[in-house]
Amino acid sequence: MLDNSVGHFTLTEARIVTPDGVIKGAIDIEDGKIAALRPGAQPSAGLDLGGDFLIPGIVDVHTDHVETHVFPRTGVQWDFLNALMAHDAVVIAGGTTTVLDSLCVGASMKRPERRDLLVPLVAALERGRAEGLFRADHLLHLRCEICDPDTIALTDATITSPLVRLVSVMDHTPGDRQSPDREHWLGQMAKEMRLDLVDARDAMAELLDRSARVGAEVRAHVVALTKAAGLPLMSHDDRTRAHVDQACAEGATVAEFPTTLEAAAHARAQGLCVVMGAPNLLRGGSQSGNVALRALLEADLCDVLCSDYIPRSPLDAAFAIGFDDSLPQDLPRAIAMATDATARLAGLTDRGRIAVGLRADLVQVRRVETHNHIVAVWREGRHVY
């Protein structure tokens, strides 16, 4: 049984990953916060971590994983709150103590039901959080699809939620950004949507027409709402310098998943934070044929790691980076890419680092050869896994 009490306790014999290095020692927790960090051998009583790593809880600013529980099979829709609790269990088991659930606002071609489900899904998330049904801290990242005219009303209806921390503008029409090859995209969509090529081509033509008619208006509306709400704006799947320049002109501060080295380099030169999906590194490259995360890491052009579609991937990727002598990022910096940098991006200044006064969101990690065994997770001093 988990001990969910919040009081005073000590974790000893840990390799504590801080922004300044890895320290062997102990950490005192009091009332859900880090009360003291004590380097060196500690004879005092406490929970002995046996030399395991102790890192800050992962802060994940982009996960599409909610949908795998809402839609466990094609044509099957699950109860929203039950789906969210199942998602939460997977998230916390991956060492993520704060997650920005990335919900699609509008639809391109796949899953048109997203339009009808968004508002009640946000309501279920708010309810679950208010009733303490989640182990991780759940917030929101609105992913606004500009090719859909319904995105305007859906953004209006959800951007005022107190859980919203980030907004991204996306354009998933083929022929640009993530999918410059329309015929390749068409084949993939036909397979995923179980359509023959004739019907898929008709659907693609409708999507392209819709995007041409409403894309600019929808994007401008989302950008204006985001600015009025004082939220960070993220540009999604930038492929060219022109894409980055447009994002900067709109006030974006984040380049999320740039698809080319050129776009990532230009984004960094313009002062944008570069966010990449950790699965890209762990599987050896992009599933879409875009720039490999390893290439960005070698050029020191990635600031933030997120899970994208594999919840525990930020933790695994951070350790993989930190133990790879061929990359310029050491372990503290690699861990920060999935904790401190992500927290700062989302405006969460009370977490993301192991430092006195911050939240005791902590993960005990035991290295087994090249694998990472997540032994325990604490959120605000509560043992939640």
Buried (B, 14 or more C-beta within 10 A) or exposed (E): EEEEEBEEBBBBBBBBBBBEEBBEBBBBBBEBBBBEBBEEEBEEEBBBBEEBBBBBBBBBBBBBBBBBBBBEEEEEEBEBBBBBBBBBBBBBBBBBBBBBBBBBBBBBBEBEEBBEBBBEBBBBBBEBBEEEBBBBBBBBBBBBBBBBBBBBBBBEEBBEBEBBBBBBBBBBBBEBBBBBEBEEBBEBBBEEBEBEEEEBBEBBEEBBEBBEEBBEEBBBBBBEBBEEEEBBBBBBBBBBBEBBBBBBEBEBBBBBBBBBBBBBBBBBEBEBBBBBBBBBBBBEBBEBEBBBBBBBBBBEBBBBBBBBBBBBBBBBBBBBBBEBEEBEBBBBBBBBBBBBBBBBBBEBEEBBBBBEEBBBBBBBBBBEEEEBEBBBBBBBBBBBB
